[in-house]
Amino acid sequence: MLDINKMVAQEHSGPEMRGHLIELDTWTEDQAIEMARQDGLELTDDHMGIIRYLRDCYADHGGTVNARMLMRSLEEEFAGLGGHKFLYNLFPLGPVAQATRYAGLPMPPGTRDPSFGTTH
């Protein structure tokens, strides 16, 4: 069931409240590596490839791509490496939600509320 209070609070909170960076232009790969390290995740070249892909998508389309379309795009781009399974092995909390956080991007529309206890 949708928790409207959480939804409203997230809509009115800044990116820093959602764990995302405030300034997209000041993002560095070192910041992503440090954020992941604090979460107990070591970023590999595969992780960084996904993060760079997400940043390129955001640069091309802004925040207009919803989570479902972004996931479909990721699966197509990384199909040769295993697609869906590959993405979730790298980002177990969700390739869109977790990777956009490390990429310093706002969560796209349609990203699930992690408080519901589901990761995918």
Backbone as XML, in Angstrom:
<?xml version="1.0"?>
<chain id="A" units="angstrom">
  <residue number="1" name="MET">
    <atom name="N" x="0.837" y="-1.174" z="0.000"/>
    <atom name="CA" x="0.000" y="0.000" z="0.000"/>
    <atom name="C" x="0.883" y="1.238" z="0.000"/>
  </residue>
  <residue number="2" name="LEU">
    <atom name="N" x="0.508" y="2.232" z="-0.743"/>
    <atom name="CA" x="1.243" y="3.476" z="-0.861"/>
    <atom name="C" x="1.178" y="4.257" z="0.445"/>
  </residue>
  <residue number="3" name="ASP">
    <atom name="N" x="2.327" y="4.662" z="0.942"/>
    <atom name="CA" x="2.375" y="5.521" z="2.121"/>
    <atom name="C" x="2.455" y="6.954" z="1.624"/>
  </residue>
  <residue number="4" name="ILE">
    <atom name="N" x="1.334" y="7.633" z="1.595"/>
    <atom name="CA" x="1.250" y="8.979" z="1.044"/>
    <atom name="C" x="2.128" y="9.960" z="1.815"/>
  </residue>
  <residue number="5" name="ASN">
    <atom name="N" x="2.291" y="9.745" z="3.111"/>
    <atom name="CA" x="3.136" y="10.645" z="3.899"/>
    <atom name="C" x="4.587" y="10.576" z="3.440"/>
  </residue>
  <residue number="6" name="LYS">
    <atom name="N" x="5.077" y="9.369" z="3.166"/>
    <atom name="CA" x="6.447" y="9.231" z="2.677"/>
    <atom name="C" x="6.596" y="9.831" z="1.295"/>
  </residue>
  <residue number="7" name="MET">
    <atom name="N" x="5.580" y="9.625" z="0.450"/>
    <atom name="CA" x="5.641" y="10.162" z="-0.893"/>
    <atom name="C" x="5.695" y="11.687" z="-0.862"/>
  </residue>
  <residue number="8" name="VAL">
    <atom name="N" x="4.852" y="12.318" z="-0.071"/>
    <atom name="CA" x="4.823" y="13.770" z="0.026"/>
    <atom name="C" x="6.125" y="14.290" z="0.630"/>
  </residue>
  <residue number="9" name="ALA">
    <atom name="N" x="6.624" y="13.619" z="1.659"/>
    <atom name="CA" x="7.877" y="14.047" z="2.281"/>
    <atom name="C" x="9.025" y="13.965" z="1.285"/>
  </residue>
  <residue number="10" name="GLN">
    <atom name="N" x="9.061" y="12.924" z="0.470"/>
    <atom name="CA" x="10.139" y="12.790" z="-0.512"/>
    <atom name="C" x="10.004" y="13.851" z="-1.597"/>
  </residue>
  <residue number="11" name="GLU">
    <atom name="N" x="8.792" y="14.138" z="-2.025"/>
    <atom name="CA" x="8.588" y="15.140" z="-3.060"/>
    <atom name="C" x="9.066" y="16.510" z="-2.609"/>
  </residue>
  <residue number="12" name="HIS">
    <atom name="N" x="8.909" y="16.817" z="-1.326"/>
    <atom name="CA" x="9.259" y="18.136" z="-0.828"/>
    <atom name="C" x="10.650" y="18.204" z="-0.223"/>
  </residue>
  <residue number="13" name="SER">
    <atom name="N" x="11.337" y="17.080" z="-0.160"/>
    <atom name="CA" x="12.697" y="17.109" z="0.367"/>
    <atom name="C" x="13.664" y="17.305" z="-0.779"/>
  </residue>
  <residue number="14" name="GLY">
    <atom name="N" x="14.814" y="17.870" z="-0.455"/>
    <atom name="CA" x="15.844" y="18.067" z="-1.466"/>
    <atom name="C" x="16.562" y="16.760" z="-1.739"/>
  </residue>
  <residue number="15" name="PRO">
    <atom name="N" x="17.394" y="16.747" z="-2.771"/>
    <atom name="CA" x="18.115" y="15.529" z="-3.127"/>
    <atom name="C" x="18.983" y="14.993" z="-1.988"/>
  </residue>
  <residue number="16" name="GLU">
    <atom name="N" x="19.503" y="15.881" z="-1.153"/>
    <atom name="CA" x="20.342" y="15.424" z="-0.055"/>
    <atom name="C" x="19.568" y="14.559" z="0.933"/>
  </residue>
  <residue number="17" name="MET">
    <atom name="N" x="18.261" y="14.748" z="1.014"/>
    <atom name="CA" x="17.427" y="13.939" z="1.902"/>
    <atom name="C" x="17.199" y="12.553" z="1.320"/>
  </residue>
  <residue number="18" name="ARG">
    <atom name="N" x="17.322" y="12.417" z="0.018"/>
    <atom name="CA" x="17.114" y="11.132" z="-0.635"/>
    <atom name="C" x="18.432" y="10.417" z="-0.896"/>
  </residue>
  <residue number="19" name="GLY">
    <atom name="N" x="19.538" y="10.964" z="-0.400"/>
    <atom name="CA" x="20.825" y="10.322" z="-0.572"/>
    <atom name="C" x="21.487" y="10.630" z="-1.898"/>
  </residue>
  <residue number="20" name="HIS">
    <atom name="N" x="20.988" y="11.612" z="-2.604"/>
    <atom name="CA" x="21.555" y="11.976" z="-3.892"/>
    <atom name="C" x="22.297" y="13.295" z="-3.767"/>
  </residue>
  <residue number="21" name="LEU">
    <atom name="N" x="23.251" y="13.487" z="-4.646"/>
    <atom name="CA" x="24.032" y="14.716" z="-4.626"/>
    <atom name="C" x="23.178" y="15.893" z="-5.061"/>
  </residue>
  <residue number="22" name="ILE">
    <atom name="N" x="23.574" y="17.085" z="-4.619"/>
    <atom name="CA" x="22.818" y="18.284" z="-4.957"/>
    <atom name="C" x="23.290" y="18.860" z="-6.285"/>
  </residue>
  <residue number="23" name="GLU">
    <atom name="N" x="24.593" y="18.959" z="-6.485"/>
    <atom name="CA" x="25.154" y="19.550" z="-7.692"/>
    <atom name="C" x="25.594" y="18.454" z="-8.650"/>
  </residue>
  <residue number="24" name="LEU">
    <atom name="N" x="24.910" y="18.320" z="-9.770"/>
    <atom name="CA" x="25.239" y="17.273" z="-10.727"/>
    <atom name="C" x="26.581" y="17.521" z="-11.409"/>
  </residue>
  <residue number="25" name="ASP">
    <atom name="N" x="26.919" y="18.784" z="-11.629"/>
    <atom name="CA" x="28.157" y="19.104" z="-12.333"/>
    <atom name="C" x="29.404" y="18.871" z="-11.500"/>
  </residue>
  <residue number="26" name="THR">
    <atom name="N" x="29.281" y="18.845" z="-10.194"/>
    <atom name="CA" x="30.459" y="18.670" z="-9.345"/>
    <atom name="C" x="30.728" y="17.213" z="-9.011"/>
  </residue>
  <residue number="27" name="TRP">
    <atom name="N" x="29.948" y="16.303" z="-9.560"/>
    <atom name="CA" x="30.106" y="14.874" z="-9.303"/>
    <atom name="C" x="31.449" y="14.394" z="-9.835"/>
  </residue>
  <residue number="28" name="THR">
    <atom name="N" x="32.077" y="13.498" z="-9.087"/>
    <atom name="CA" x="33.302" y="12.851" z="-9.551"/>
    <atom name="C" x="33.181" y="11.353" z="-9.313"/>
  </residue>
  <residue number="29" name="GLU">
    <atom name="N" x="33.975" y="10.601" z="-10.041"/>
    <atom name="CA" x="33.981" y="9.153" z="-9.840"/>
    <atom name="C" x="34.479" y="8.804" z="-8.445"/>
  </residue>
  <residue number="30" name="ASP">
    <atom name="N" x="35.370" y="9.622" z="-7.908"/>
    <atom name="CA" x="35.850" y="9.385" z="-6.544"/>
    <atom name="C" x="34.715" y="9.478" z="-5.534"/>
  </residue>
  <residue number="31" name="GLN">
    <atom name="N" x="33.775" y="10.390" z="-5.754"/>
    <atom name="CA" x="32.614" y="10.500" z="-4.863"/>
    <atom name="C" x="31.776" y="9.231" z="-4.937"/>
  </residue>
  <residue number="32" name="ALA">
    <atom name="N" x="31.577" y="8.725" z="-6.146"/>
    <atom name="CA" x="30.794" y="7.494" z="-6.317"/>
    <atom name="C" x="31.478" y="6.339" z="-5.602"/>
  </residue>
  <residue number="33" name="ILE">
    <atom name="N" x="32.785" y="6.235" z="-5.757"/>
    <atom name="CA" x="33.541" y="5.159" z="-5.120"/>
    <atom name="C" x="33.429" y="5.252" z="-3.610"/>
  </residue>
  <residue number="34" name="GLU">
    <atom name="N" x="33.519" y="6.462" z="-3.079"/>
    <atom name="CA" x="33.430" y="6.645" z="-1.628"/>
    <atom name="C" x="32.024" y="6.347" z="-1.114"/>
  </residue>
  <residue number="35" name="MET">
    <atom name="N" x="31.000" y="6.785" z="-1.834"/>
    <atom name="CA" x="29.615" y="6.495" z="-1.423"/>
    <atom name="C" x="29.387" y="4.987" z="-1.381"/>
  </residue>
  <residue number="36" name="ALA">
    <atom name="N" x="29.854" y="4.301" z="-2.412"/>
    <atom name="CA" x="29.684" y="2.850" z="-2.471"/>
    <atom name="C" x="30.472" y="2.169" z="-1.356"/>
  </residue>
  <residue number="37" name="ARG">
    <atom name="N" x="31.663" y="2.641" z="-1.101"/>
    <atom name="CA" x="32.489" y="2.058" z="-0.040"/>
    <atom name="C" x="31.777" y="2.185" z="1.315"/>
  </residue>
  <residue number="38" name="GLN">
    <atom name="N" x="31.137" y="3.326" z="1.557"/>
    <atom name="CA" x="30.396" y="3.518" z="2.802"/>
    <atom name="C" x="29.211" y="2.551" z="2.886"/>
  </residue>
  <residue number="39" name="ASP">
    <atom name="N" x="28.690" y="2.148" z="1.739"/>
    <atom name="CA" x="27.591" y="1.182" z="1.695"/>
    <atom name="C" x="28.084" y="-0.259" z="1.686"/>
  </residue>
  <residue number="40" name="GLY">
    <atom name="N" x="29.409" y="-0.441" z="1.699"/>
    <atom name="CA" x="29.975" y="-1.784" z="1.703"/>
    <atom name="C" x="30.097" y="-2.406" z="0.320"/>
  </residue>
  <residue number="41" name="LEU">
    <atom name="N" x="30.173" y="-1.579" z="-0.713"/>
    <atom name="CA" x="30.251" y="-2.063" z="-2.081"/>
    <atom name="C" x="31.505" y="-1.502" z="-2.741"/>
  </residue>
  <residue number="42" name="GLU">
    <atom name="N" x="32.318" y="-2.373" z="-3.328"/>
    <atom name="CA" x="33.492" y="-1.947" z="-4.077"/>
    <atom name="C" x="33.109" y="-1.827" z="-5.546"/>
  </residue>
  <residue number="43" name="LEU">
    <atom name="N" x="33.261" y="-0.641" z="-6.112"/>
    <atom name="CA" x="32.891" y="-0.427" z="-7.504"/>
    <atom name="C" x="33.995" y="-0.930" z="-8.428"/>
  </residue>
  <residue number="44" name="THR">
    <atom name="N" x="33.590" y="-1.726" z="-9.420"/>
    <atom name="CA" x="34.503" y="-2.250" z="-10.426"/>
    <atom name="C" x="34.317" y="-1.452" z="-11.719"/>
  </residue>
  <residue number="45" name="ASP">
    <atom name="N" x="35.065" y="-1.824" z="-12.749"/>
    <atom name="CA" x="34.896" y="-1.182" z="-14.053"/>
    <atom name="C" x="33.488" y="-1.424" z="-14.599"/>
  </residue>
  <residue number="46" name="ASP">
    <atom name="N" x="32.918" y="-2.588" z="-14.318"/>
    <atom name="CA" x="31.545" y="-2.873" z="-14.754"/>
    <atom name="C" x="30.558" y="-1.923" z="-14.081"/>
  </residue>
  <residue number="47" name="HIS">
    <atom name="N" x="30.719" y="-1.711" z="-12.780"/>
    <atom name="CA" x="29.858" y="-0.766" z="-12.058"/>
    <atom name="C" x="29.973" y="0.628" z="-12.680"/>
  </residue>
  <residue number="48" name="MET">
    <atom name="N" x="31.220" y="1.043" z="-12.916"/>
    <atom name="CA" x="31.443" y="2.388" z="-13.436"/>
    <atom name="C" x="30.885" y="2.534" z="-14.849"/>
  </residue>
  <residue number="49" name="GLY">
    <atom name="N" x="30.904" y="1.461" z="-15.633"/>
    <atom name="CA" x="30.311" y="1.515" z="-16.967"/>
    <atom name="C" x="28.821" y="1.801" z="-16.907"/>
  </residue>
  <residue number="50" name="ILE">
    <atom name="N" x="28.146" y="1.186" z="-15.959"/>
    <atom name="CA" x="26.706" y="1.418" z="-15.780"/>
    <atom name="C" x="26.463" y="2.840" z="-15.284"/>
  </residue>
  <residue number="51" name="ILE">
    <atom name="N" x="27.262" y="3.278" z="-14.347"/>
    <atom name="CA" x="27.120" y="4.633" z="-13.805"/>
    <atom name="C" x="27.344" y="5.668" z="-14.908"/>
  </residue>
  <residue number="52" name="ARG">
    <atom name="N" x="28.372" y="5.481" z="-15.727"/>
    <atom name="CA" x="28.635" y="6.414" z="-16.833"/>
    <atom name="C" x="27.485" y="6.395" z="-17.845"/>
  </residue>
  <residue number="53" name="TYR">
    <atom name="N" x="26.953" y="5.204" z="-18.110"/>
    <atom name="CA" x="25.824" y="5.091" z="-19.025"/>
    <atom name="C" x="24.622" y="5.889" z="-18.501"/>
  </residue>
  <residue number="54" name="LEU">
    <atom name="N" x="24.340" y="5.767" z="-17.212"/>
    <atom name="CA" x="23.223" y="6.508" z="-16.618"/>
    <atom name="C" x="23.449" y="8.015" z="-16.706"/>
  </residue>
  <residue number="55" name="ARG">
    <atom name="N" x="24.670" y="8.455" z="-16.476"/>
    <atom name="CA" x="24.966" y="9.885" z="-16.568"/>
    <atom name="C" x="24.812" y="10.377" z="-18.008"/>
  </residue>
  <residue number="56" name="ASP">
    <atom name="N" x="25.215" y="9.553" z="-18.968"/>
    <atom name="CA" x="25.038" y="9.923" z="-20.377"/>
    <atom name="C" x="23.556" y="10.021" z="-20.730"/>
  </residue>
  <residue number="57" name="CYS">
    <atom name="N" x="22.763" y="9.066" z="-20.242"/>
    <atom name="CA" x="21.309" y="9.106" z="-20.482"/>
    <atom name="C" x="20.709" y="10.365" z="-19.886"/>
  </residue>
  <residue number="58" name="TYR">
    <atom name="N" x="21.140" y="10.707" z="-18.688"/>
    <atom name="CA" x="20.605" y="11.903" z="-18.035"/>
    <atom name="C" x="21.013" y="13.155" z="-18.809"/>
  </residue>
  <residue number="59" name="ALA">
    <atom name="N" x="22.258" y="13.183" z="-19.309"/>
    <atom name="CA" x="22.718" y="14.332" z="-20.088"/>
    <atom name="C" x="21.909" y="14.479" z="-21.375"/>
  </residue>
  <residue number="60" name="ASP">
    <atom name="N" x="21.545" y="13.342" z="-21.975"/>
    <atom name="CA" x="20.780" y="13.372" z="-23.226"/>
    <atom name="C" x="19.307" y="13.685" z="-23.030"/>
  </residue>
  <residue number="61" name="HIS">
    <atom name="N" x="18.705" y="13.155" z="-21.950"/>
    <atom name="CA" x="17.255" y="13.240" z="-21.790"/>
    <atom name="C" x="16.784" y="13.972" z="-20.543"/>
  </residue>
  <residue number="62" name="GLY">
    <atom name="N" x="17.700" y="14.336" z="-19.655"/>
    <atom name="CA" x="17.304" y="14.971" z="-18.406"/>
    <atom name="C" x="16.514" y="14.002" z="-17.550"/>
  </residue>
  <residue number="63" name="GLY">
    <atom name="N" x="15.590" y="14.508" z="-16.788"/>
    <atom name="CA" x="14.782" y="13.674" z="-15.902"/>
    <atom name="C" x="13.507" y="13.180" z="-16.542"/>
  </residue>
  <residue number="64" name="THR">
    <atom name="N" x="13.460" y="13.143" z="-17.874"/>
    <atom name="CA" x="12.213" y="12.768" z="-18.548"/>
    <atom name="C" x="12.037" y="11.263" z="-18.712"/>
  </residue>
  <residue number="65" name="VAL">
    <atom name="N" x="13.092" y="10.495" z="-18.525"/>
    <atom name="CA" x="13.017" y="9.041" z="-18.692"/>
    <atom name="C" x="12.576" y="8.416" z="-17.371"/>
  </residue>
  <residue number="66" name="ASN">
    <atom name="N" x="11.490" y="7.650" z="-17.405"/>
    <atom name="CA" x="11.021" y="7.029" z="-16.166"/>
    <atom name="C" x="11.842" y="5.776" z="-15.857"/>
  </residue>
  <residue number="67" name="ALA">
    <atom name="N" x="11.666" y="5.243" z="-14.668"/>
    <atom name="CA" x="12.473" y="4.117" z="-14.188"/>
    <atom name="C" x="12.317" y="2.882" z="-15.068"/>
  </residue>
  <residue number="68" name="ARG">
    <atom name="N" x="11.124" y="2.596" z="-15.517"/>
    <atom name="CA" x="10.896" y="1.410" z="-16.347"/>
    <atom name="C" x="11.641" y="1.525" z="-17.679"/>
  </residue>
  <residue number="69" name="MET">
    <atom name="N" x="11.549" y="2.682" z="-18.318"/>
    <atom name="CA" x="12.252" y="2.883" z="-19.579"/>
    <atom name="C" x="13.765" y="2.843" z="-19.385"/>
  </residue>
  <residue number="70" name="LEU">
    <atom name="N" x="14.228" y="3.408" z="-18.291"/>
    <atom name="CA" x="15.658" y="3.408" z="-18.004"/>
    <atom name="C" x="16.160" y="1.992" z="-17.761"/>
  </residue>
  <residue number="71" name="MET">
    <atom name="N" x="15.395" y="1.194" z="-17.060"/>
    <atom name="CA" x="15.776" y="-0.193" z="-16.810"/>
    <atom name="C" x="15.816" y="-0.978" z="-18.121"/>
  </residue>
  <residue number="72" name="ARG">
    <atom name="N" x="14.839" y="-0.760" z="-18.961"/>
    <atom name="CA" x="14.806" y="-1.438" z="-20.258"/>
    <atom name="C" x="16.035" y="-1.050" z="-21.090"/>
  </residue>
  <residue number="73" name="SER">
    <atom name="N" x="16.387" y="0.218" z="-21.047"/>
    <atom name="CA" x="17.555" y="0.704" z="-21.774"/>
    <atom name="C" x="18.842" y="0.081" z="-21.234"/>
  </residue>
  <residue number="74" name="LEU">
    <atom name="N" x="18.944" y="-0.014" z="-19.908"/>
    <atom name="CA" x="20.110" y="-0.660" z="-19.286"/>
    <atom name="C" x="20.208" y="-2.130" z="-19.694"/>
  </residue>
  <residue number="75" name="GLU">
    <atom name="N" x="19.084" y="-2.827" z="-19.669"/>
    <atom name="CA" x="19.075" y="-4.244" z="-20.033"/>
    <atom name="C" x="19.511" y="-4.450" z="-21.477"/>
  </residue>
  <residue number="76" name="GLU">
    <atom name="N" x="19.075" y="-3.570" z="-22.370"/>
    <atom name="CA" x="19.485" y="-3.669" z="-23.771"/>
    <atom name="C" x="20.965" y="-3.360" z="-23.936"/>
  </residue>
  <residue number="77" name="GLU">
    <atom name="N" x="21.425" y="-2.311" z="-23.285"/>
    <atom name="CA" x="22.828" y="-1.898" z="-23.400"/>
    <atom name="C" x="23.784" y="-2.967" z="-22.877"/>
  </residue>
  <residue number="78" name="PHE">
    <atom name="N" x="23.401" y="-3.637" z="-21.804"/>
    <atom name="CA" x="24.281" y="-4.606" z="-21.164"/>
    <atom name="C" x="23.802" y="-6.051" z="-21.377"/>
  </residue>
  <residue number="79" name="ALA">
    <atom name="N" x="23.038" y="-6.271" z="-22.433"/>
    <atom name="CA" x="22.518" y="-7.609" z="-22.732"/>
    <atom name="C" x="23.642" y="-8.609" z="-22.979"/>
  </residue>
  <residue number="80" name="GLY">
    <atom name="N" x="24.700" y="-8.179" z="-23.637"/>
    <atom name="CA" x="25.813" y="-9.064" z="-23.938"/>
    <atom name="C" x="26.557" y="-9.551" z="-22.715"/>
  </residue>
  <residue number="81" name="LEU">
    <atom name="N" x="26.396" y="-8.846" z="-21.608"/>
    <atom name="CA" x="27.055" y="-9.222" z="-20.355"/>
    <atom name="C" x="26.129" y="-9.974" z="-19.412"/>
  </residue>
  <residue number="82" name="GLY">
    <atom name="N" x="24.879" y="-10.107" z="-19.789"/>
    <atom name="CA" x="23.936" y="-10.841" z="-18.952"/>
    <atom name="C" x="22.651" y="-10.098" z="-18.668"/>
  </residue>
  <residue number="83" name="GLY">
    <atom name="N" x="22.536" y="-8.854" z="-19.148"/>
    <atom name="CA" x="21.296" y="-8.093" z="-19.012"/>
    <atom name="C" x="20.833" y="-7.920" z="-17.572"/>
  </residue>
  <residue number="84" name="HIS">
    <atom name="N" x="19.595" y="-8.289" z="-17.329"/>
    <atom name="CA" x="18.926" y="-8.103" z="-16.031"/>
    <atom name="C" x="19.727" y="-8.725" z="-14.882"/>
  </residue>
  <residue number="85" name="LYS">
    <atom name="N" x="20.129" y="-9.959" z="-15.060"/>
    <atom name="CA" x="20.868" y="-10.664" z="-14.006"/>
    <atom name="C" x="22.205" y="-9.980" z="-13.716"/>
  </residue>
  <residue number="86" name="PHE">
    <atom name="N" x="22.905" y="-9.584" z="-14.745"/>
    <atom name="CA" x="24.179" y="-8.876" z="-14.604"/>
    <atom name="C" x="23.996" y="-7.593" z="-13.798"/>
  </residue>
  <residue number="87" name="LEU">
    <atom name="N" x="22.968" y="-6.818" z="-14.134"/>
    <atom name="CA" x="22.712" y="-5.540" z="-13.464"/>
    <atom name="C" x="22.415" y="-5.736" z="-11.982"/>
  </residue>
  <residue number="88" name="TYR">
    <atom name="N" x="21.576" y="-6.724" z="-11.663"/>
    <atom name="CA" x="21.218" y="-6.958" z="-10.264"/>
    <atom name="C" x="22.356" y="-7.603" z="-9.471"/>
  </residue>
  <residue number="89" name="ASN">
    <atom name="N" x="23.242" y="-8.319" z="-10.133"/>
    <atom name="CA" x="24.419" y="-8.845" z="-9.426"/>
    <atom name="C" x="25.344" y="-7.710" z="-9.007"/>
  </residue>
  <residue number="90" name="LEU">
    <atom name="N" x="25.429" y="-6.683" z="-9.837"/>
    <atom name="CA" x="26.282" y="-5.540" z="-9.507"/>
    <atom name="C" x="25.618" y="-4.594" z="-8.512"/>
  </residue>
  <residue number="91" name="PHE">
    <atom name="N" x="24.331" y="-4.363" z="-8.694"/>
    <atom name="CA" x="23.588" y="-3.428" z="-7.845"/>
    <atom name="C" x="22.396" y="-4.157" z="-7.236"/>
  </residue>
  <residue number="92" name="PRO">
    <atom name="N" x="22.615" y="-4.907" z="-6.158"/>
    <atom name="CA" x="21.557" y="-5.738" z="-5.579"/>
    <atom name="C" x="20.363" y="-4.959" z="-5.024"/>
  </residue>
  <residue number="93" name="LEU">
    <atom name="N" x="20.522" y="-3.685" z="-4.739"/>
    <atom name="CA" x="19.396" y="-2.891" z="-4.248"/>
    <atom name="C" x="18.614" y="-2.258" z="-5.388"/>
  </residue>
  <residue number="94" name="GLY">
    <atom name="N" x="18.948" y="-2.624" z="-6.607"/>
    <atom name="CA" x="18.248" y="-2.127" z="-7.780"/>
    <atom name="C" x="19.165" y="-1.299" z="-8.649"/>
  </residue>
  <residue number="95" name="PRO">
    <atom name="N" x="19.350" y="-1.693" z="-9.903"/>
    <atom name="CA" x="20.259" y="-0.969" z="-10.782"/>
    <atom name="C" x="19.867" y="0.486" z="-10.993"/>
  </residue>
  <residue number="96" name="VAL">
    <atom name="N" x="18.594" y="0.773" z="-11.033"/>
    <atom name="CA" x="18.186" y="2.157" z="-11.240"/>
    <atom name="C" x="18.361" y="2.958" z="-9.951"/>
  </residue>
  <residue number="97" name="ALA">
    <atom name="N" x="17.770" y="2.499" z="-8.866"/>
    <atom name="CA" x="17.819" y="3.256" z="-7.614"/>
    <atom name="C" x="19.240" y="3.373" z="-7.068"/>
  </residue>
  <residue number="98" name="GLN">
    <atom name="N" x="19.957" y="2.279" z="-6.980"/>
    <atom name="CA" x="21.282" y="2.290" z="-6.377"/>
    <atom name="C" x="22.308" y="2.966" z="-7.296"/>
  </residue>
  <residue number="99" name="ALA">
    <atom name="N" x="22.279" y="2.652" z="-8.578"/>
    <atom name="CA" x="23.274" y="3.214" z="-9.494"/>
    <atom name="C" x="23.063" y="4.712" z="-9.721"/>
  </residue>
  <residue number="100" name="THR">
    <atom name="N" x="21.807" y="5.172" z="-9.773"/>
    <atom name="CA" x="21.598" y="6.616" z="-9.935"/>
    <atom name="C" x="22.093" y="7.370" z="-8.718"/>
  </residue>
  <residue number="101" name="ARG">
    <atom name="N" x="21.995" y="6.759" z="-7.560"/>
    <atom name="CA" x="22.510" y="7.401" z="-6.345"/>
    <atom name="C" x="24.013" y="7.604" z="-6.460"/>
  </residue>
  <residue number="102" name="TYR">
    <atom name="N" x="24.728" y="6.547" z="-6.863"/>
    <atom name="CA" x="26.175" y="6.662" z="-7.009"/>
    <atom name="C" x="26.557" y="7.580" z="-8.169"/>
  </residue>
  <residue number="103" name="ALA">
    <atom name="N" x="25.691" y="7.680" z="-9.168"/>
    <atom name="CA" x="25.950" y="8.539" z="-10.317"/>
    <atom name="C" x="25.664" y="10.001" z="-10.005"/>
  </residue>
  <residue number="104" name="GLY">
    <atom name="N" x="25.109" y="10.277" z="-8.830"/>
    <atom name="CA" x="24.801" y="11.651" z="-8.452"/>
    <atom name="C" x="23.605" y="12.209" z="-9.193"/>
  </residue>
  <residue number="105" name="LEU">
    <atom name="N" x="22.686" y="11.323" z="-9.588"/>
    <atom name="CA" x="21.518" y="11.734" z="-10.348"/>
    <atom name="C" x="20.260" y="11.632" z="-9.492"/>
  </residue>
  <residue number="106" name="PRO">
    <atom name="N" x="19.255" y="12.441" z="-9.802"/>
    <atom name="CA" x="17.988" y="12.288" z="-9.091"/>
    <atom name="C" x="17.318" y="10.980" z="-9.500"/>
  </residue>
  <residue number="107" name="MET">
    <atom name="N" x="16.549" y="10.425" z="-8.591"/>
    <atom name="CA" x="15.827" y="9.193" z="-8.893"/>
    <atom name="C" x="14.808" y="9.497" z="-9.990"/>
  </residue>
  <residue number="108" name="PRO">
    <atom name="N" x="14.755" y="8.645" z="-11.017"/>
    <atom name="CA" x="13.791" y="8.895" z="-12.087"/>
    <atom name="C" x="12.368" y="8.629" z="-11.617"/>
  </residue>
  <residue number="109" name="PRO">
    <atom name="N" x="11.410" y="9.242" z="-12.287"/>
    <atom name="CA" x="10.014" y="8.988" z="-11.941"/>
    <atom name="C" x="9.699" y="7.497" z="-12.042"/>
  </residue>
  <residue number="110" name="GLY">
    <atom name="N" x="8.967" y="6.982" z="-11.067"/>
    <atom name="CA" x="8.559" y="5.588" z="-11.085"/>
    <atom name="C" x="9.477" y="4.657" z="-10.315"/>
  </residue>
  <residue number="111" name="THR">
    <atom name="N" x="10.535" y="5.196" z="-9.715"/>
    <atom name="CA" x="11.412" y="4.353" z="-8.908"/>
    <atom name="C" x="10.676" y="3.986" z="-7.635"/>
  </residue>
  <residue number="112" name="ARG">
    <atom name="N" x="10.729" y="2.729" z="-7.259"/>
    <atom name="CA" x="9.979" y="2.255" z="-6.097"/>
    <atom name="C" x="10.517" y="2.821" z="-4.800"/>
  </residue>
  <residue number="113" name="ASP">
    <atom name="N" x="9.638" y="2.944" z="-3.848"/>
    <atom name="CA" x="9.985" y="3.381" z="-2.498"/>
    <atom name="C" x="10.687" y="2.221" z="-1.802"/>
  </residue>
  <residue number="114" name="PRO">
    <atom name="N" x="11.986" y="2.370" z="-1.453"/>
    <atom name="CA" x="12.698" y="1.255" z="-0.835"/>
    <atom name="C" x="12.162" y="0.856" z="0.538"/>
  </residue>
  <residue number="115" name="SER">
    <atom name="N" x="11.332" y="1.677" z="1.140"/>
    <atom name="CA" x="10.817" y="1.353" z="2.463"/>
    <atom name="C" x="9.806" y="0.204" z="2.431"/>
  </residue>
  <residue number="116" name="PHE">
    <atom name="N" x="9.354" y="-0.189" z="1.255"/>
    <atom name="CA" x="8.399" y="-1.290" z="1.171"/>
    <atom name="C" x="9.049" y="-2.650" z="1.370"/>
  </residue>
  <residue number="117" name="GLY">
    <atom name="N" x="10.378" y="-2.687" z="1.400"/>
    <atom name="CA" x="11.079" y="-3.937" z="1.669"/>
    <atom name="C" x="11.370" y="-4.761" z="0.436"/>
  </residue>
  <residue number="118" name="THR">
    <atom name="N" x="11.078" y="-4.279" z="-0.732"/>
    <atom name="CA" x="11.390" y="-5.033" z="-1.948"/>
    <atom name="C" x="12.553" y="-4.362" z="-2.663"/>
  </residue>
  <residue number="119" name="THR">
    <atom name="N" x="13.419" y="-5.171" z="-3.251"/>
    <atom name="CA" x="14.546" y="-4.599" z="-3.974"/>
    <atom name="C" x="14.374" y="-4.702" z="-5.465"/>
  </residue>
  <residue number="120" name="HIS">
    <atom name="N" x="13.417" y="-5.477" z="-5.952"/>
    <atom name="CA" x="13.164" y="-5.554" z="-7.388"/>
    <atom name="C" x="11.830" y="-6.188" z="-7.658"/>
  </residue>
</chain>
